[in-house]
Amino acid sequence: MRITHWIPILFLFFPIVKSTAQQKKYVIHTVAFYNFENLFDTINDPDTFDEEWTPTGLQRWTFDKYEKKLGNLARVLSEIGSAENTDSPTFIGGCEIENRGVLEDLVKQPKLIEKDYGIIHFDSPDKRGIDVALLYQKKKFQPTSYSNIPLYIYKESGNTNESSKASFEEKTDDELQISTKNYRVYTRDQLLVTGFLDGEEINIIVNHWPSRSGGEKKSSPFREAAGALNRKIIDSLQRINPNAKVITLGDLNDGPYNKSVKIGLGAKAKKAEVLPFGIYNPFEEMAKKGFGTIAFRDAWDVFDQIIVSETLLQSDYSSFRYWKAGIYNKSFLIQTSGQYKGYPLRHSNTEIGFSDHFPVYIYLIKEKK
């Protein structure tokens, strides 16, 4: 991954925008997503498979370790997008979250508490008890509705434990949980939040699609179904309001070029290709240039993505529009030695890291009147 060349390539066009900004002033908001990777408290929940993340479990997950994890995450969240916006993100989508309690602990961390983040979270049917959620700055965004939309997918009857040859991200803590009664694959719901950002209605969908456990090819239909559900949600919003502004973000467990994103969701790599009611994925071009948010066997991919509707691409900046996107991969988030040098710095037996993913973000801007 060409981390050292990231900023000059991605922001090649910024001086042009900046020269315009000398004449016009803009309101700017950062929209971020981060896979918190195993954000568990230390308490054993009898209804989920969280025994590993307890003081006596495999991870020896003590209160001190939990507090260190929260501090690490808070540091990252407070800084995402700071290259162009000195304020912390207005919106933070997250995944691998055990419950609402860990989010309440997170937003009370010293680096975040002054931002007064609100929390939108639902427990999902995922058997590990990991959920998605949205954090938002209350002074900037007022939610009007939110709902968790379940993904119903089923495995064909037979061996629910079968595996295949190794593929990207097959080795994962995020094993698919399949019912032996009806073969339903229990996975995360998709979280839909609607509200007003500085008086403009915005819709945000937070995702954590089914993992590649068992192999990329065999598990692909589950993520394709997730993409189709996401598209259905967007279509429903656009039927209600043809001018709906929609942002869908998350850990998709697929790259921007996979079927789930290109066909199921219908995302386009170039703005010029996006038709009315279509959606644009700025992270596809990044993936083609070799950037990544997650690594496996020295191969990088962009599983973490933020995708926007055509209504956020229009050139009239009297309303909020998409400006640009990035991967937040600062040096303190990167492993500096050993077998995984250059990878995201995740938790290990000897160090409380951050996550096995890098966060991603976009900017929304609107011309000041």
Residue pairs with C-beta under 8 A, 6 or more apart in sequence:
1 290
1 291
1 292
1 295
1 300
1 342
2 289
2 290
2 291
3 329
3 334
3 342
6 291
6 327
6 329
7 83
9 289
10 286
10 291
10 324
10 326
11 83
11 324
11 326
13 324
14 84
14 324
17 323
24 317
24 367
24 368
25 367
25 368
26 317
26 365
26 366
26 367
26 368
27 198
27 320
27 365
27 366
27 367
27 368
28 84
28 85
28 323
28 363
28 364
28 365
29 85
29 89
29 90
29 91
29 140
29 197
29 320
29 363
29 364
29 365
30 80
30 81
30 85
30 87
30 88
30 89
30 90
30 91
30 361
30 362
30 363
31 89
31 90
31 91
31 93
31 204
31 247
31 249
31 306
31 361
31 362
31 363
31 364
32 77
32 80
32 81
32 89
32 91
32 92
32 93
32 328
32 359
32 360
32 361
33 92
33 93
33 94
33 206
33 249
33 250
33 251
33 304
33 305
33 306
33 359
33 360
33 361
34 73
34 76
34 77
34 80
34 92
34 93
34 94
34 304
34 355
34 357
34 359
34 360
35 94
35 95
35 96
35 208
35 251
35 304
35 355
35 356
35 357
36 73
36 94
36 95
36 96
36 97
36 355
37 96
37 346
37 347
37 354
37 355
37 356
37 357
38 53
38 96
38 130
38 173
38 347
39 69
39 73
39 94
39 96
39 97
39 98
39 102
39 106
40 50
40 53
40 61
40 66
40 98
40 102
41 53
41 66
41 98
41 99
41 101
41 102
41 105
42 53
42 54
42 55
42 61
42 62
42 63
42 66
43 54
44 50
44 51
44 54
44 57
45 98
45 99
45 129
47 129
48 98
48 127
48 128
48 129
49 127
49 128
49 129
49 177
50 98
50 128
50 129
51 57
52 58
52 59
52 61
53 59
53 61
53 98
54 61
55 61
55 62
55 63
59 65
59 347
65 352
68 352
69 347
69 352
70 102
70 105
70 106
70 109
71 109
71 111
72 352
72 353
72 354
73 106
73 109
73 354
73 355
74 106
74 109
74 110
74 111
74 112
75 111
76 328
76 333
76 354
76 359
77 88
77 89
77 92
77 106
77 111
77 112
77 135
77 359
78 88
78 111
78 112
78 115
79 88
79 328
79 330
80 88
80 89
80 92
80 328
80 359
80 361
81 89
81 326
81 328
81 361
81 363
83 326
84 363
85 363
88 112
88 115
88 137
89 137
89 361
90 136
90 137
90 140
90 141
90 197
91 134
91 135
91 136
91 137
91 141
91 204
91 247
92 117
92 134
92 135
92 136
93 132
93 133
93 134
93 135
93 204
93 206
93 249
93 250
94 103
94 132
94 133
94 134
94 135
94 206
95 130
95 131
95 132
95 133
95 188
95 206
95 207
95 208
95 250
95 251
96 130
96 174
96 208
97 103
97 121
97 130
97 131
97 132
97 133
98 129
98 130
98 131
99 121
99 123
99 129
99 131
100 119
100 121
100 133
103 119
103 121
103 133
103 135
104 119
106 112
107 113
107 115
107 117
107 119
107 135
115 137
116 137
116 138
116 139
117 135
117 136
117 137
117 138
118 135
118 136
118 137
118 138
118 141
118 143
119 133
119 134
119 135
120 133
120 134
120 135
120 136
120 143
120 146
120 191
120 193
121 131
121 132
121 133
121 134
121 191
122 131
122 148
122 189
122 191
123 129
123 131
124 130
124 131
124 132
124 148
124 187
124 188
124 189
125 150
125 186
125 187
125 189
126 177
126 186
126 187
126 188
127 177
127 186
128 173
128 174
128 175
128 177
130 174
130 188
130 208
131 188
131 189
132 188
132 189
132 190
132 191
132 206
132 207
132 208
132 250
133 191
133 206
134 146
134 191
134 193
134 204
134 206
136 143
136 193
136 195
140 197
140 198
141 195
141 196
141 197
141 202
142 195
142 196
143 193
143 194
143 195
144 194
144 195
144 196
144 201
145 193
145 194
145 195
146 191
146 192
146 193
146 194
147 191
147 192
148 189
148 190
148 191
148 192
149 189
149 190
149 191
149 192
149 229
149 233
150 189
151 187
151 188
151 189
151 190
151 210
151 225
151 226
151 229
152 184
153 184
153 185
153 187
153 210
153 221
153 222
153 225
153 226
154 182
154 183
154 184
154 185
155 178
155 183
155 184
155 185
156 183
157 183
160 178
160 180
160 183
162 214
162 218
163 170
163 214
163 215
164 170
164 214
164 215
164 217
164 218
165 215
166 215
167 212
167 215
167 216
167 217
168 212
168 216
168 296
168 297
168 299
168 301
169 211
169 212
169 216
169 253
169 294
169 296
169 301
169 303
170 212
170 213
170 214
170 215
170 216
171 296
172 211
172 212
172 213
174 211
174 213
174 253
175 211
175 213
176 185
176 187
176 210
176 211
176 213
176 214
176 219
176 222
177 185
177 186
177 187
178 184
178 185
178 186
179 185
179 186
185 210
185 222
187 208
187 209
187 210
187 222
187 226
188 207
188 208
188 209
190 205
190 206
190 207
190 226
190 229
190 230
190 233
191 205
191 206
191 207
192 203
192 204
192 205
192 233
193 203
193 204
193 205
193 206
194 201
194 202
194 203
194 204
194 237
195 201
195 202
196 202
197 320
197 364
198 320
198 366
200 245
200 319
200 320
200 366
201 241
201 244
201 245
202 245
202 247
202 320
203 237
203 244
203 245
203 246
203 247
204 246
204 247
204 248
204 249
205 230
205 233
205 234
205 246
205 247
205 248
205 249
205 250
206 249
206 250
207 226
207 230
207 248
207 249
207 250
207 251
207 252
208 250
208 251
208 253
209 222
209 223
209 226
209 227
209 250
209 251
209 252
209 253
209 254
209 260
210 219
210 222
210 223
210 226
210 253
211 219
211 253
212 219
212 253
213 219
220 254
220 258
220 259
220 260
223 252
223 253
223 254
223 258
223 259
223 260
223 264
224 259
224 260
224 263
224 264
225 264
226 252
226 260
226 264
227 252
227 259
227 260
227 261
227 263
227 264
227 265
228 264
228 265
230 248
230 264
230 265
231 264
231 265
231 266
233 248
234 246
234 248
234 279
234 309
235 277
237 244
237 246
238 244
238 246
238 277
238 309
242 277
243 311
244 309
244 311
245 309
245 311
245 312
245 320
246 279
246 308
246 309
246 311
246 312
247 306
247 307
247 308
247 309
247 312
247 362
248 265
248 279
248 306
248 307
249 305
249 306
249 307
249 360
250 304
250 305
251 303
251 304
251 357
252 260
252 261
252 303
252 304
252 305
253 303
254 260
254 261
254 303
255 261
255 287
255 301
255 302
255 303
256 262
256 267
256 269
256 281
256 283
256 284
256 287
256 302
256 305
257 284
257 287
261 267
261 281
261 305
261 307
265 279
265 307
266 278
266 279
267 279
267 280
267 281
267 284
267 307
268 274
268 278
268 279
268 280
268 281
269 281
269 284
269 285
269 288
270 280
270 285
271 280
271 313
274 280
274 310
274 313
275 310
276 310
277 309
277 310
278 309
278 310
279 307
279 308
279 309
279 310
280 307
280 308
280 309
280 310
280 312
280 313
280 322
281 305
281 307
282 306
282 308
282 322
282 324
282 325
282 362
283 302
283 304
283 305
283 306
283 307
283 325
283 360
284 302
286 302
286 325
286 327
287 301
287 302
290 300
291 300
291 302
291 327
292 300
292 301
292 302
292 327
292 358
293 301
293 302
293 303
293 304
293 327
293 344
293 357
293 358
293 359
293 360
294 300
294 301
294 302
294 303
294 304
294 344
294 356
294 357
294 358
295 301
295 340
295 342
295 343
295 344
302 327
302 360
303 357
304 327
304 357
304 358
304 359
304 360
305 360
306 325
306 360
306 361
306 362
308 322
308 362
312 320
312 321
312 322
312 364
313 321
313 322
314 321
315 321
317 365
317 366
317 367
318 366
318 367
318 369
319 366
320 364
320 365
320 366
321 364
321 365
321 366
322 362
322 363
322 364
323 362
323 363
323 364
323 365
324 362
324 363
325 360
325 361
325 362
325 363
326 360
326 361
326 362
327 358
327 359
327 360
328 358
328 359
328 360
328 361
329 344
329 358
332 345
333 344
333 345
333 354
333 358
334 342
334 343
334 344
334 345
335 341
335 342
335 343
335 344
335 345
335 346
335 353
336 345
343 356
344 353
344 354
344 355
344 356
344 357
344 358
345 351
345 353
345 354
346 353
346 354
346 355
346 356
347 353
